[in-house]
Amino acid sequence: MTHARSIREGSVALVTGASRGIGLAVARRLAEAGYRLAVNARSESALQACVDALGGAGHAVLPVAADVTSGAAVEAMTERVLRTWGRLDVLIIREGVGREAG
């Protein structure tokens, strides 16, 4: 095991927008690097493919459905990660929130 990998072992990463596309790819790479993962999307059903892909490969995955545009939902999501693993080392934000100019 490399020194860098041993540092990551046991570390926890939270990836928002992890149900598909770039978010899912980032989550997969973090899992392969040895991170325990909390993955987020707006709905539990959207997270199922991510959980199946990563959890089925033997990675520790915690699905957390939350709308990141809600401060209360983000706070609850963070608290759930901390209750589950006692730490949060990396945060990858793949959700975007757009507004109309005007």
C-alpha positions in Angstrom: 0.0 0.0 0.0 1.4 3.4 -0.9 1.7 6.1 1.7 -0.9 8.3 0.0 -3.4 5.5 -0.1 -2.8 4.7 3.6 -3.6 8.4 4.4 -6.9 8.1 2.5 -8.0 4.8 4.1 -10.7 5.6 6.5 -11.2 9.1 5.2 -14.7 10.2 4.3 -15.8 12.1 1.2 -19.2 13.6 0.4 -20.1 14.0 -3.2 -23.2 15.9 -4.2 -24.8 15.3 -7.5 -23.4 11.7 -7.4 -26.2 9.9 -9.1 -24.9 10.3 -12.6 -22.3 11.9 -14.9 -19.3 13.7 -13.5 -20.6 13.3 -9.9 -20.8 9.5 -10.3 -17.4 9.4 -12.0 -15.8 11.4 -9.1 -17.5 9.2 -6.5 -16.1 6.1 -8.3 -12.5 7.5 -8.3 -12.7 8.4 -4.7 -14.0 4.9 -3.7 -11.2 3.3 -5.8 -8.7 5.6 -3.9 -9.9 4.2 -0.6 -12.4 6.8 0.7 -15.6 5.9 2.4 -18.3 7.8 0.5 -21.4 9.7 1.3 -23.2 10.2 -2.0 -26.0 12.8 -2.5 -28.7 13.4 -5.0 -32.2 14.9 -4.6 -34.0 11.6 -4.5 -33.2 8.1 -3.0 -34.3 6.5 -6.3 -31.7 8.5 -8.2 -29.0 7.4 -5.8 -29.7 3.7 -6.2 -27.6 3.1 -9.3 -24.7 4.8 -7.6 -25.0 2.7 -4.5 -25.4 -0.4 -6.6 -22.3 0.3 -8.6 -20.0 1.4 -5.7 -21.5 -0.7 -2.9 -21.5 -3.8 -5.2 -17.8 -3.3 -5.7 -17.2 -3.6 -2.0 -16.9 0.1 -1.2 -18.5 1.8 1.8 -21.3 4.0 0.5 -23.8 6.0 2.4 -26.6 7.4 0.2 -28.0 10.7 1.5 -30.9 12.2 -0.4 -31.1 16.0 0.1 -31.9 19.1 -1.9 -28.7 21.2 -1.6 -30.6 24.4 -2.2 -32.1 24.0 1.3 -29.8 25.0 4.2 -31.7 22.7 6.6 -31.4 19.7 4.2 -27.6 20.4 3.8 -27.2 20.6 7.6 -29.2 17.3 8.1 -27.1 15.6 5.4 -23.8 16.7 7.1 -25.1 15.6 10.5 -26.0 12.1 9.1 -22.5 11.7 7.6 -20.9 12.7 10.9 -23.2 10.4 12.9 -22.3 7.5 10.6 -18.6 7.9 10.3 -17.6 10.6 12.8 -15.8 12.7 10.3 -15.9 14.4 6.9 -12.6 15.0 5.2 -13.5 15.9 1.6 -16.5 17.7 0.1 -17.1 17.6 -3.7 -19.9 19.8 -4.8 -21.3 18.8 -8.2 -24.7 20.3 -7.8 -25.3 23.6 -9.5 -28.0 26.1 -8.8 -28.9 28.5 -11.5 -30.7 31.8 -11.5 -32.1 33.9 -14.2 -30.4 37.2 -14.8 -32.5 40.2 -14.3 
